[in-house]
Amino acid sequence: MNQVVLVGKIKIVGELKEVKGYPLSHIVLSLKKDYMKEESEIDTDDFKVLLWKQLAKENAEVLKKDMLVSIKGRLQPHNYQKDADSPLFYGCEIVAEKINRIND
């Protein structure tokens, strides 16, 4: 089963675009880690979250930086190679299926 549930603050809100005839947007979600850095500073991880089709259109003007949200979605792997002699890079994005605004 490929499912993820995340709760975090929006760090970046991308613009609504059209890709192959479908609306697409993205956000960068910042998630707190369970431990702190030195000097009581909270450490975070940032994840790119893709919003496709109706979800992208519905949230294009609604989602704002620093908004607390929960996201249900799935992992989408991707890999790429700069050229034939370079190593293969592996990455992963989150494709959102549902977004809930927590601090409304």
Residue, then its C-alpha position, 0 to 999 in steps of 0.5 A: m500500500n502506497q499512502v502517506v499522511l503528513v502534517g506541516k506548514i506550507k513553506i512555498v506555494g507554486e503557481l497553477k500551471e497546465v501540463k498535458g492539458y491538466p492543472l498542476s500546482h505544487i507546495v513545499l511542506s515543512l515538517k518538524k522533526d522529533y528532535m532539536k538542533e543545538e541551541s533549542e532550534i527545531d529542525t525540519d524536513d521539506f517535501k515537495v507535494l504535487l497537486w493535480k487536476q481538481l485539487a490543484k484548481e480548488n486550492a490555487e488561491v486558498l493555500k498560503k505560506d505558513m498555513l498549517v495543513s494535513i495532506k493524504g497522498r502517495l509517494q511517486p518515485h522518479n529518477y534522472q541522469k544528467d548525461a550518460d556518464s553521470p550517476l543515476f539520481y533517485g528522488c521521490e515526490i508526494v502526490a496529494e489526494k486530499i488537503n485539510r487546512i488546520n488553522d482556519 
